[in-house]
Amino acid sequence: MTETALRISCGIFRFLLPILALAQVSAEPSAASHAPAERDIPIAPNGAVANAGWALGRLNKGGCMTNASFVYPETTTAVRLYLIDTGVNHVGTWFSANKNLKSFRTELVRGWNDPATSTAVAHGTQMLSLIAGPETGAALGTPIHVVNYNIYPGVEGSSTTSGRLADAVYEAIDDYSLNRSLRSVICIANGSSFPGAQSSILKGAIDAAVDAGITVVVSAGNEGASASSYIPAAYGTRAGVVCVGATGLNNEIWQNSNKGEVVDLFAPGQEVRTLNLAYPQPGSYQTATGTSPATALTAAAALIQLSLNPALTPEQVEDALTATAYAPVAARGGETTALVQVLPDPEGDSDLDGVSDIIESFFGSNPASSAVLPTPMSVVSVSGQTQLSFNIASDLFNPATPYVLTDGSTWKVRVSGNLQDWEDATGTLTQGAAAEGVIPMTFSVPNGSAKVFLQIDVTEPVAP
């Protein structure tokens, strides 16, 4: 008789197997309890984009070079984005498809004798598409109110000044003071290309924003030099100001990205998918390269952190981004860097197929596709040994530390004779040949009684 059952309960993946052995996999938020008590699937599961491109895929799995799916947390607390950039196009059409984009308004920031209008929209539109755009937005599951300060009066391709940028920051502070309940992030994905330039006015504005409780995210710049020589990147030394460099397709620092001690984090910045500027439509993309897209993706991650925990100060938002980053990223010159990540709820079920995301990732399945389920485990009894066979995702397994995965998660096999008293199993782990993204594994334990129950526990890393 063979009976197989597959269901989700408290992130638990169960199989009933024919030799009085139970293979059970559980994903717990901590190792405190492994009781098989019934709990509902989370009401607000993660969302998913099955084919999201390399950059969003890398946000989920910083160390996986092949991942192209993206699972985003679906949060509930509304937050505000101050996008200081060009204007934004396609707000009432393409961006309206994101139901979490709760409001949008734009203001032109201009100085004396500046043009009274602006047709500059390309850069800001791409940045918003990376934060909250359909198909390409890292914070697609977070309710966001957007205030766009356009600091590029005139035509497309116009330049701007540190004075306009500082004015926009002060306008954001004034706006924030009217409604502090919407925790906010300022995204500045632009900067000066003149080395050594400083602006006490701009520095004072950024400091005032952090003092007011606004997290500020700035780009490191694209000169391939020390970010400390360029503004506003140089002001990344202030806690609560997150200075972002760009990485390439292989997690190397992108060749033109500024770097150095003022750079706090890195994010994908080479050939990053954005909306099609001329004609946005599903499945049609352009790409952006530089520290600008890296900054936008990091601003999205900061918004998610604030939505998950609105009590965070700007300094704590930076700490949270650092704590969840993938490190180290390979770098030229022996530097150690950290890559921003957006980590979904481990007990969420993005594709609503009944299997939690952490379990699908562990087994090498795709948490963003309901068409693919993990390969079932099997248990056989051979020569006094109970052998549990299963797959592990090849990008997660490290032979040097077989029970500590590359994303920091840990796993172990536990054994019981009665489903009540569990202990860590002592056995032999045998690794097969990797194929199609998974490694077949066999864990063998001696048969201690007529009934042997085996359980695999997968535990997410605990942020410091």
MIFIPA-696909 format. One record per residue (C-alpha): residue number from 1; x, y, z; residue in three letters. Coordinates in nm, 3 decimals, m for minus. Each point is the difference from the previous one (the first is absolute). Layout:
BEGIN
REC   i       X       Y       Z  aa
REC NUM       X       Y       Z ALA
...
//
This chain:
BEGIN
REC   i       X       Y       Z  aa
REC   1   0.000   0.000   0.000 MET
REC   2   0.136   0.344  m0.090 THR
REC   3  m0.162   0.322   0.117 GLU
REC   4   0.137   0.346  m0.070 THR
REC   5  m0.143   0.321   0.142 ALA
REC   6   0.114   0.354  m0.059 LEU
REC   7  m0.131   0.298   0.195 ARG
REC   8   0.110   0.317   0.171 ILE
REC   9  m0.040   0.071   0.371 SER
REC  10   0.215   0.241   0.194 CYS
REC  11   0.249  m0.022  m0.285 GLY
REC  12   0.017  m0.379   0.040 ILE
REC  13   0.044  m0.226  m0.301 PHE
REC  14  m0.111  m0.355   0.074 ARG
REC  15   0.021  m0.334  m0.178 PHE
REC  16  m0.154  m0.326   0.121 LEU
REC  17   0.218  m0.285  m0.116 LEU
REC  18  m0.058  m0.376  m0.019 PRO
REC  19   0.254  m0.141   0.246 ILE
REC  20  m0.137   0.150   0.321 LEU
REC  21   0.247   0.284  m0.043 ALA
REC  22  m0.107   0.360  m0.019 LEU
REC  23   0.213   0.253  m0.184 ALA
REC  24  m0.095   0.347   0.116 GLN
REC  25   0.145   0.335  m0.098 VAL
REC  26  m0.081   0.308   0.204 SER
REC  27   0.083   0.365  m0.046 ALA
REC  28  m0.017   0.176   0.335 GLU
REC  29   0.079   0.364   0.074 PRO
REC  30   0.213  m0.126   0.287 SER
REC  31   0.108  m0.331   0.145 ALA
REC  32  m0.221   0.043   0.307 ALA
REC  33  m0.279  m0.236  m0.105 SER
REC  34  m0.051  m0.274  m0.254 HIS
REC  35  m0.345  m0.110   0.113 ALA
REC  36  m0.228  m0.098  m0.290 PRO
REC  37  m0.275   0.235   0.118 ALA
REC  38  m0.235   0.124  m0.271 GLU
REC  39   0.028   0.366  m0.097 ARG
REC  40  m0.142   0.196  m0.291 ASP
REC  41   0.206   0.098  m0.300 ILE
REC  42   0.093   0.369   0.045 PRO
REC  43  m0.282   0.229  m0.106 ILE
REC  44   0.234   0.226  m0.197 ALA
REC  45   0.230  m0.237  m0.188 PRO
REC  46   0.301   0.105  m0.200 ASN
REC  47  m0.051   0.105  m0.359 GLY
REC  48   0.213  m0.123  m0.284 ALA
REC  49   0.129   0.081  m0.347 VAL
REC  50   0.099  m0.324  m0.173 ALA
REC  51   0.228   0.159  m0.261 ASN
REC  52   0.137   0.313   0.165 ALA
REC  53   0.350   0.025  m0.144 GLY
REC  54   0.334  m0.037   0.169 TRP
REC  55  m0.008   0.314   0.215 ALA
REC  56  m0.323  m0.073   0.188 LEU
REC  57   0.100  m0.366   0.019 GLY
REC  58   0.326   0.103   0.166 ARG
REC  59  m0.190   0.207   0.257 LEU
REC  60  m0.165  m0.324   0.119 ASN
REC  61   0.315  m0.212  m0.017 LYS
REC  62   0.317   0.204   0.011 GLY
REC  63   0.224  m0.299  m0.058 GLY
REC  64  m0.195  m0.169  m0.280 CYS
REC  65   0.120   0.090  m0.349 MET
REC  66  m0.286  m0.179  m0.179 THR
REC  67  m0.311   0.108   0.192 ASN
REC  68  m0.237   0.211  m0.212 ALA
REC  69  m0.320  m0.024   0.205 SER
REC  70  m0.090   0.256   0.263 PHE
REC  71  m0.211  m0.045   0.312 VAL
REC  72  m0.099   0.326   0.166 TYR
REC  73  m0.149   0.048   0.347 PRO
REC  74  m0.358   0.121   0.004 GLU
REC  75  m0.003   0.253   0.282 THR
REC  76  m0.296   0.196   0.137 THR
REC  77   0.121   0.327   0.153 THR
REC  78   0.006   0.287  m0.250 ALA
REC  79   0.325   0.192  m0.046 VAL
REC  80   0.108   0.304  m0.200 ARG
REC  81   0.266   0.037  m0.269 LEU
REC  82   0.153   0.339  m0.072 TYR
REC  83   0.145  m0.049  m0.348 LEU
REC  84   0.237   0.291  m0.072 ILE
REC  85   0.074  m0.042  m0.367 ASP
REC  86  m0.149   0.096  m0.335 THR
REC  87  m0.374  m0.014  m0.041 GLY
REC  88  m0.184  m0.326  m0.053 VAL
REC  89  m0.201  m0.112  m0.302 ASN
REC  90  m0.272  m0.264  m0.042 HIS
REC  91  m0.136   0.051   0.353 VAL
REC  92  m0.366  m0.026  m0.102 GLY
REC  93   0.056  m0.292  m0.234 THR
REC  94   0.283  m0.245   0.064 TRP
REC  95   0.063   0.074   0.367 PHE
REC  96  m0.370  m0.010   0.083 SER
REC  97   0.016  m0.378  m0.053 ALA
REC  98   0.178  m0.019   0.336 ASN
REC  99  m0.287   0.024   0.248 LYS
REC 100   0.251   0.063   0.279 ASN
REC 101   0.096   0.333  m0.153 LEU
REC 102  m0.242   0.190   0.220 LYS
REC 103   0.058   0.358  m0.114 SER
REC 104   0.231   0.205  m0.216 PHE
REC 105   0.069   0.371  m0.025 ARG
REC 106   0.280   0.192  m0.161 THR
REC 107   0.148   0.342   0.063 GLU
REC 108   0.253   0.191  m0.210 LEU
REC 109   0.287   0.142   0.204 VAL
REC 110   0.148   0.302  m0.175 ARG
REC 111   0.220   0.292   0.078 GLY
REC 112   0.001   0.361  m0.113 TRP
REC 113  m0.026   0.029  m0.383 ASN
REC 114  m0.040  m0.380  m0.037 ASP
REC 115  m0.249  m0.120  m0.262 PRO
REC 116  m0.356  m0.019   0.134 ALA
REC 117  m0.061  m0.347  m0.139 THR
REC 118   0.184  m0.328  m0.048 SER
REC 119  m0.019  m0.274  m0.260 THR
REC 120   0.275  m0.204   0.167 ALA
REC 121  m0.158  m0.332   0.103 VAL
REC 122   0.219  m0.289  m0.118 ALA
REC 123   0.229  m0.058   0.298 HIS
REC 124  m0.265   0.046   0.270 GLY
REC 125  m0.240  m0.230  m0.184 THR
REC 126   0.260  m0.275  m0.010 GLN
REC 127   0.083   0.046   0.368 MET
REC 128  m0.365  m0.024   0.105 LEU
REC 129  m0.040  m0.310  m0.215 SER
REC 130   0.280  m0.165   0.202 LEU
REC 131  m0.165   0.093   0.328 ILE
REC 132  m0.372  m0.048  m0.064 ALA
REC 133  m0.051  m0.080  m0.366 GLY
REC 134  m0.199  m0.300  m0.124 PRO
REC 135   0.234  m0.293  m0.079 GLU
REC 136   0.320   0.190   0.087 THR
REC 137  m0.064   0.153   0.344 GLY
REC 138   0.179  m0.140   0.304 ALA
REC 139  m0.266   0.140   0.237 ALA
REC 140  m0.296  m0.112  m0.209 LEU
REC 141  m0.173  m0.146   0.306 GLY
REC 142   0.032   0.311   0.219 THR
REC 143  m0.260   0.280   0.013 PRO
REC 144   0.186   0.317  m0.102 ILE
REC 145  m0.094   0.366  m0.030 HIS
REC 146   0.235   0.175  m0.243 VAL
REC 147   0.102   0.366   0.004 VAL
REC 148   0.217   0.084  m0.301 ASN
REC 149   0.217   0.311   0.019 TYR
REC 150   0.114   0.076  m0.354 ASN
REC 151   0.330   0.188   0.028 ILE
REC 152   0.057   0.012  m0.379 TYR
REC 153  m0.191   0.301  m0.136 PRO
REC 154   0.019   0.031  m0.377 GLY
REC 155   0.031  m0.274  m0.260 VAL
REC 156   0.105  m0.364   0.012 GLU
REC 157   0.375  m0.019   0.057 GLY
REC 158   0.021   0.319   0.205 SER
REC 159   0.241   0.012   0.292 SER
REC 160  m0.081   0.105   0.354 THR
REC 161   0.182   0.151   0.298 THR
REC 162   0.078  m0.080   0.361 SER
REC 163  m0.214   0.299   0.095 GLY
REC 164  m0.312  m0.145  m0.161 ARG
REC 165   0.077  m0.336   0.161 LEU
REC 166   0.031   0.160   0.343 ALA
REC 167  m0.324   0.194  m0.056 ASP
REC 168  m0.177  m0.325  m0.085 ALA
REC 169   0.130  m0.168   0.316 VAL
REC 170  m0.128   0.289   0.211 TYR
REC 171  m0.338  m0.019  m0.177 GLU
REC 172  m0.014  m0.370   0.088 ALA
REC 173   0.071   0.083   0.364 ILE
REC 174  m0.279   0.257   0.004 ASP
REC 175  m0.241  m0.246  m0.162 ASP
REC 176   0.096  m0.275   0.244 TYR
REC 177  m0.066   0.230   0.296 SER
REC 178  m0.367   0.016  m0.105 LEU
REC 179  m0.046  m0.379   0.023 ASN
REC 180   0.267  m0.186   0.194 ARG
REC 181  m0.215  m0.313   0.019 SER
REC 182   0.114  m0.088  m0.354 LEU
REC 183   0.360  m0.109   0.060 ARG
REC 184   0.209   0.124  m0.289 SER
REC 185   0.304  m0.055  m0.219 VAL
REC 186   0.174   0.257  m0.219 ILE
REC 187   0.150  m0.149  m0.316 CYS
REC 188   0.277   0.206  m0.164 ILE
REC 189   0.122  m0.199  m0.300 ALA
REC 190   0.212   0.283  m0.139 ASN
REC 191   0.312   0.191   0.095 GLY
REC 192   0.284   0.228  m0.099 SER
REC 193   0.276  m0.118  m0.234 SER
REC 194   0.247   0.264   0.125 PHE
REC 195   0.258  m0.148   0.240 PRO
REC 196   0.062   0.188   0.320 GLY
REC 197  m0.317   0.209  m0.018 ALA
REC 198  m0.175   0.062   0.331 GLN
REC 199  m0.327   0.168   0.095 SER
REC 200  m0.065   0.095   0.359 SER
REC 201  m0.358   0.084  m0.097 ILE
REC 202  m0.064  m0.346  m0.145 LEU
REC 203   0.173  m0.172   0.290 LYS
REC 204  m0.210   0.202   0.242 GLY
REC 205  m0.319  m0.097  m0.183 ALA
REC 206   0.085  m0.371   0.009 ILE
REC 207   0.094   0.017   0.367 ASP
REC 208  m0.329   0.178   0.073 ALA
REC 209  m0.193  m0.270  m0.183 ALA
REC 210   0.156  m0.275   0.211 VAL
REC 211  m0.055   0.204   0.316 ASP
REC 212  m0.367   0.029  m0.098 ALA
REC 213  m0.026  m0.380  m0.029 GLY
REC 214   0.030  m0.047  m0.377 ILE
REC 215   0.231  m0.269  m0.138 THR
REC 216   0.215   0.136  m0.285 VAL
REC 217   0.135  m0.225  m0.277 VAL
REC 218   0.264   0.150  m0.234 VAL
REC 219   0.197  m0.133  m0.295 SER
REC 220   0.377  m0.045   0.024 ALA
REC 221   0.058   0.138  m0.350 GLY
REC 222   0.133  m0.136  m0.328 ASN
REC 223   0.356   0.132  m0.022 GLU
REC 224   0.181  m0.319   0.104 GLY
REC 225   0.168   0.192   0.281 ALA
REC 226  m0.035   0.065   0.371 SER
REC 227  m0.359   0.089   0.086 ALA
REC 228   0.124   0.231   0.274 SER
REC 229   0.108   0.247  m0.271 SER
REC 230  m0.352   0.047  m0.138 TYR
REC 231  m0.326   0.137   0.136 ILE
REC 232  m0.242  m0.106   0.133 PRO
REC 233   0.184  m0.334   0.033 ALA
REC 234   0.255   0.155   0.236 ALA
REC 235  m0.273   0.049   0.258 TYR
REC 236  m0.050  m0.376   0.031 GLY
REC 237   0.218   0.008   0.310 THR
REC 238  m0.308   0.117   0.193 ARG
REC 239  m0.197  m0.287   0.153 ALA
REC 240  m0.341  m0.007  m0.163 GLY
REC 241   0.144   0.114  m0.335 VAL
REC 242   0.047  m0.313  m0.211 VAL
REC 243   0.258   0.042  m0.278 CYS
REC 244  m0.040  m0.263  m0.273 VAL
REC 245   0.248  m0.132  m0.253 GLY
REC 246  m0.073  m0.225  m0.298 ALA
REC 247   0.086  m0.363  m0.066 THR
REC 248   0.017  m0.186  m0.329 GLY
REC 249  m0.145  m0.324  m0.129 LEU
REC 250   0.253  m0.214   0.191 ASN
REC 251  m0.018   0.189   0.331 ASN
REC 252   0.315   0.193  m0.080 GLU
REC 253   0.005   0.374   0.064 ILE
REC 254  m0.111   0.159  m0.327 TRP
REC 255   0.304   0.151  m0.164 GLN
REC 256  m0.121   0.362   0.010 ASN
REC 257  m0.155  m0.008   0.346 SER
REC 258   0.152   0.224   0.260 ASN
REC 259   0.104  m0.184   0.313 LYS
REC 260   0.189   0.046   0.323 GLY
REC 261  m0.080   0.037   0.368 GLU
REC 262  m0.302   0.228  m0.045 VAL
REC 263  m0.181  m0.267  m0.207 VAL
REC 264  m0.226  m0.193   0.235 ASP
REC 265  m0.154  m0.258  m0.233 LEU
REC 266  m0.001  m0.120  m0.358 PHE
REC 267  m0.291  m0.106  m0.221 ALA
REC 268  m0.039  m0.123  m0.359 PRO
REC 269   0.088   0.279  m0.241 GLY
REC 270   0.086  m0.156  m0.336 GLN
REC 271  m0.264  m0.052  m0.268 GLU
REC 272  m0.281   0.015   0.255 VAL
REC 273  m0.350  m0.046  m0.144 ARG
REC 274  m0.228   0.301   0.004 THR
REC 275  m0.325   0.076  m0.177 LEU
REC 276   0.001   0.076  m0.372 ASN
REC 277   0.007   0.381   0.012 LEU
REC 278  m0.154   0.059  m0.342 ALA
REC 279  m0.277  m0.257   0.023 TYR
REC 280  m0.039  m0.179   0.334 PRO
REC 281  m0.167  m0.339  m0.032 GLN
REC 282   0.025  m0.340   0.167 PRO
REC 283   0.315  m0.187  m0.093 GLY
REC 284   0.163   0.300  m0.170 SER
REC 285   0.305   0.150   0.167 TYR
REC 286   0.292   0.233  m0.028 GLN
REC 287   0.309  m0.015   0.220 THR
REC 288   0.182   0.250   0.217 ALA
REC 289   0.364  m0.013   0.108 THR
REC 290   0.174   0.192   0.277 GLY
REC 291  m0.032   0.083   0.366 THR
REC 292  m0.342   0.156  m0.069 SER
REC 293  m0.186  m0.333  m0.038 PRO
REC 294   0.197  m0.138   0.294 ALA
REC 295  m0.119   0.295   0.209 THR
REC 296  m0.362  m0.045  m0.105 ALA
REC 297   0.004  m0.370   0.091 LEU
REC 298   0.149   0.084   0.340 THR
REC 299  m0.262   0.269   0.058 ALA
REC 300  m0.262  m0.267  m0.069 ALA
REC 301   0.161  m0.229   0.258 ALA
REC 302  m0.002   0.287   0.253 ALA
REC 303  m0.371   0.064  m0.063 LEU
REC 304  m0.072  m0.368   0.061 ILE
REC 305   0.190   0.010   0.329 GLN
REC 306  m0.198   0.305   0.114 LEU
REC 307  m0.330  m0.159  m0.099 SER
REC 308   0.089  m0.312   0.198 LEU
REC 309   0.106   0.206   0.302 ASN
REC 310  m0.109   0.366  m0.006 PRO
REC 311   0.175   0.065   0.332 ALA
REC 312   0.344  m0.023  m0.160 LEU
REC 313   0.213   0.313   0.004 THR
REC 314   0.210   0.083  m0.310 PRO
REC 315   0.304  m0.141   0.178 GLU
REC 316  m0.188  m0.323   0.073 GLN
REC 317  m0.120  m0.026  m0.360 VAL
REC 318   0.363   0.009  m0.112 GLU
REC 319   0.087  m0.261   0.263 ASP
REC 320  m0.286  m0.224  m0.122 ALA
REC 321   0.114   0.025  m0.361 LEU
REC 322   0.355  m0.087   0.104 THR
REC 323  m0.115  m0.291   0.219 ALA
REC 324  m0.194  m0.162  m0.286 THR
REC 325   0.265   0.066  m0.267 ALA
REC 326   0.190  m0.275  m0.177 TYR
REC 327   0.371   0.026   0.075 ALA
REC 328   0.261  m0.003  m0.117 PRO
REC 329  m0.049   0.099  m0.362 VAL
REC 330   0.308  m0.066  m0.213 ALA
REC 331   0.181   0.327  m0.054 ALA
REC 332   0.300   0.138  m0.182 ARG
REC 333   0.289   0.116   0.217 GLY
REC 334  m0.076  m0.237   0.285 GLY
REC 335  m0.292   0.202   0.133 GLU
REC 336  m0.280  m0.172   0.188 THR
REC 337  m0.348   0.117  m0.086 THR
REC 338  m0.356  m0.090   0.089 ALA
REC 339  m0.281  m0.048  m0.251 LEU
REC 340  m0.351   0.122   0.086 VAL
REC 341  m0.261  m0.274   0.027 GLN
REC 342  m0.380  m0.008   0.019 VAL
REC 343  m0.086  m0.309   0.200 LEU
REC 344  m0.356  m0.136  m0.013 PRO
REC 345  m0.191  m0.136   0.297 ASP
REC 346   0.143  m0.352   0.042 PRO
REC 347  m0.344  m0.141   0.078 GLU
REC 348  m0.164   0.177  m0.292 GLY
REC 349  m0.127  m0.187  m0.303 ASP
REC 350   0.051   0.231  m0.297 SER
REC 351  m0.154  m0.218  m0.269 ASP
REC 352  m0.276  m0.136   0.228 LEU
REC 353   0.082  m0.359  m0.092 ASP
REC 354  m0.015  m0.122   0.360 GLY
REC 355   0.377  m0.014   0.053 VAL
REC 356   0.181   0.276   0.190 SER
REC 357   0.268   0.202  m0.176 ASP
REC 358   0.280  m0.111   0.232 ILE
REC 359  m0.079  m0.364  m0.070 ILE
REC 360  m0.013   0.050  m0.376 GLU
REC 361   0.331   0.185   0.011 SER
REC 362   0.162  m0.270   0.214 PHE
REC 363  m0.102  m0.276  m0.240 PHE
REC 364   0.099   0.200  m0.309 GLY
REC 365  m0.354   0.065  m0.119 SER
REC 366  m0.130   0.340  m0.118 ASN
REC 367  m0.201   0.186   0.267 PRO
REC 368  m0.139   0.231  m0.268 ALA
REC 369  m0.154  m0.273  m0.217 SER
REC 370  m0.294  m0.217   0.104 SER
REC 371   0.074  m0.230  m0.293 ALA
REC 372   0.312  m0.139   0.171 VAL
REC 373  m0.013  m0.187   0.331 LEU
REC 374   0.301  m0.142   0.187 PRO
REC 375   0.097  m0.356  m0.086 THR
REC 376  m0.146  m0.225   0.274 PRO
REC 377   0.235  m0.144   0.258 MET
REC 378   0.023  m0.374   0.042 SER
REC 379   0.087  m0.231   0.289 VAL
REC 380   0.118  m0.359  m0.031 VAL
REC 381   0.133  m0.255   0.248 SER
REC 382   0.318  m0.172  m0.117 VAL
REC 383   0.222  m0.234   0.208 SER
REC 384  m0.098   0.142   0.334 GLY
REC 385   0.019   0.359  m0.122 GLN
REC 386  m0.280   0.245  m0.067 THR
REC 387   0.095   0.215  m0.299 GLN
REC 388  m0.167   0.333  m0.067 LEU
REC 389   0.049   0.122  m0.359 SER
REC 390  m0.072   0.358  m0.108 PHE
REC 391   0.136   0.287  m0.208 ASN
REC 392   0.170   0.322   0.113 ILE
REC 393   0.031   0.306  m0.221 ALA
REC 394   0.356   0.001  m0.133 SER
REC 395   0.041   0.376   0.051 ASP
REC 396  m0.081  m0.041   0.371 LEU
REC 397   0.222  m0.299   0.080 PHE
REC 398   0.360   0.047   0.111 ASN
REC 399   0.194  m0.327   0.045 PRO
REC 400   0.238   0.173   0.241 ALA
REC 401  m0.290   0.077   0.238 THR
REC 402  m0.269  m0.244  m0.112 PRO
REC 403  m0.256   0.095   0.267 TYR
REC 404   0.045   0.376  m0.037 VAL
REC 405  m0.139   0.121  m0.332 LEU
REC 406   0.151   0.278  m0.206 THR
REC 407  m0.281   0.239   0.096 ASP
REC 408   0.073  m0.052   0.370 GLY
REC 409  m0.289  m0.240   0.061 SER
REC 410   0.067  m0.323   0.188 THR
REC 411  m0.157  m0.340  m0.029 TRP
REC 412   0.015  m0.329   0.186 LYS
REC 413  m0.157  m0.342   0.011 VAL
REC 414  m0.187  m0.103   0.314 ARG
REC 415  m0.118  m0.346   0.095 VAL
REC 416  m0.284  m0.136   0.213 SER
REC 417  m0.151  m0.335   0.080 GLY
REC 418  m0.341   0.133   0.104 ASN
REC 419  m0.049   0.346  m0.161 LEU
REC 420   0.019   0.157   0.346 GLN
REC 421   0.359  m0.030   0.119 ASP
REC 422   0.241   0.141  m0.255 TRP
REC 423   0.379   0.019   0.000 GLU
REC 424   0.263   0.103  m0.249 ASP
REC 425   0.083  m0.292  m0.224 ALA
REC 426   0.352  m0.138  m0.024 THR
REC 427   0.056  m0.141  m0.343 GLY
REC 428   0.189   0.014  m0.326 THR
REC 429  m0.068   0.260  m0.269 LEU
REC 430   0.084  m0.112  m0.353 THR
REC 431   0.013   0.248  m0.285 GLN
REC 432  m0.085  m0.090  m0.359 GLY
REC 433   0.087   0.176  m0.324 ALA
REC 434  m0.160   0.340  m0.058 ALA
REC 435  m0.236   0.026  m0.295 ALA
REC 436  m0.257   0.258  m0.109 GLU
REC 437   0.055   0.220   0.303 GLY
REC 438  m0.035  m0.265   0.272 VAL
REC 439   0.226  m0.245   0.183 ILE
REC 440  m0.145  m0.339   0.099 PRO
REC 441   0.068  m0.084   0.364 MET
REC 442  m0.036  m0.310   0.214 THR
REC 443   0.000   0.009   0.379 PHE
REC 444   0.039  m0.342   0.165 SER
REC 445  m0.074  m0.084   0.364 VAL
REC 446   0.000  m0.338   0.180 PRO
REC 447  m0.343  m0.153   0.059 ASN
REC 448  m0.048   0.032   0.373 GLY
REC 449  m0.352  m0.136   0.022 SER
REC 450  m0.286  m0.138  m0.206 ALA
REC 451  m0.114   0.353  m0.076 LYS
REC 452   0.233   0.273  m0.117 VAL
REC 453  m0.118   0.355  m0.062 PHE
REC 454   0.232   0.251  m0.164 LEU
REC 455  m0.045   0.375  m0.014 GLN
REC 456   0.204   0.267  m0.177 ILE
REC 457  m0.003   0.342   0.166 ASP
REC 458   0.097   0.305  m0.207 VAL
REC 459   0.059   0.316   0.204 THR
REC 460   0.045   0.347  m0.146 GLU
REC 461   0.301   0.201   0.117 PRO
REC 462  m0.062   0.233   0.292 VAL
REC 463   0.096   0.360  m0.072 ALA
REC 464   0.260   0.136   0.242 PRO
//
